[in-house]
Amino acid sequence: MYNKYNAKKVVIDGIKFDSQLEAKTYRDLRLLQAGKKIKNLSTQPKFLVINKFVTKCDFTKSGKTTHSDAYYTPDFRYETMDNKIVIVEVKGMKTEAYQLRKKLFLSIAQTGVFEFDEFHEVTAKETKKFKVK
């Protein structure tokens, strides 16, 4: 199975990943966790970036429309052994939509609403194994 960017979907441990790069990153992080280098690895954590809201409009009977909550879901979250929270985003291609979501997330994060210490991007151009400092 392929997605619109020709990335092949992969299933590991019953978890579906959108690409082989994302699956490889998961395997690397899982090994780091098994080796007690990181802890509390999770996939697809959800961060609320826009609360549900209502706007006026002239195309509904009620004269208003409701916009649902919007979430940013990076690929991984883990903690270092010194309790730093790390967010990891895996991207084979950095689309404009991704860049906008990332900016929105990081902008809101500056307010202290999200708790994390580092943000990492893993790209297809990287050839090294994922490492924790």
N, C-alpha and C positions, 0 to 999 in steps of 0.2 A: 504494500500500500504506500502511495506517495502523496505528498501534499503539493500545493501550488508552486512551491519552489524546488520541486523534485527531490525533496528530502524524504528518505525512506523511514516510515514509522517503525519503531522497535519496541518490543515488550520485554521487560526484565522484572522479575519478582512480582509479576502481575500488574506492573505499572506501565502504561503506554507512554512512550516518549515520541515527540514529533520528529526527531532526527537521530541519526547514528551519533552525531556529535554530542547531543544531549544525553543519550544513553551512555556514551563513553565517560562523560563528565560525572554521571551518576555512579558508574562503576568505580571511578577514581575516588569520589567522595566517600562511597561506601567502604572502600579499602582503608581510607584514612580514618574513618570512624571505627572500623574493626581494629586498627592499630592504635586506637586511643589518642589520635592526633586531633580529632574533632568529636563533637557530640551533638545529639538531638537533630540529626539530619532530617529534613522534611522536604517533600516535593510540592510544587504549586501552592505556596502559601498565598492567602488572599489578603490584600490591603485595600480598605475602602478609601477611594480618593475623591469621590463626589457623592454626597448624600442625595437621596431622592428629593426632587423638587417639582413644583407645579408652575407652569407659565400660562399666561393668557393667550388665546388663539381664536381665530374666527372660523375654523374648519371643523369644530366639534359642537354638538348640541349644548354641552355645558359651558362652552366658551373658554375651556382650559384644557391643558394636556399635562399628564404626569410623566416625568422622566425618571426612570428607575436608577437605583444606586449603580455606581460604576466602580469596578475593582481593578487594581493592578495585581497581576499574578506572575511574579518572577518564577524561574524554574526551580530554584532551591533556596533553602535557608538552613544554616547550621550555626553552632556555637563553637568557638575555639575553646581550648582547655582553660584559658584564662577568662572565660565567660564573655568574650566579644561576640556579638551577633553579626553574621555575615550573610548578605543577600547575593545570590549568583544568578546571572542572566546569561543564557547560552544563545548565541545568534550566529547563524551561518551567513545571514544577510541583515544588515541594519536598515530596515525600512523606515520611511518617514513616519509611519504610524508608531513604530516602536520608539523612535527617537522622541516623539511627542509624549508618549506614555511615560518614558523614563524621566523626561524633564518634569512632568507633572508630579510624579512620585517623589523625585529628589527635592523639588521645590516644597512640597507639602512636608516632607521629612524634616526640612530645616526648622519647622515650627515645633518639632519634638513630638508630633502626634504618632509617629512610628518609631519603634525602638530597634535600632540597628547601628552598628559601628563601621561597617565597611560594605561597599558595593563593588562586585567584580563582574566583568564581562568576559565571557569565554567566546572566542570567535573561531571560525573555520581556518583562519590564517595561522592560528597558534598550533605549533607542533609538539610542544612540551606537555608532559603530563601535568595535570592540575596539582598544584602544590600549595601548602599552607605555610606561611612564613613562621 
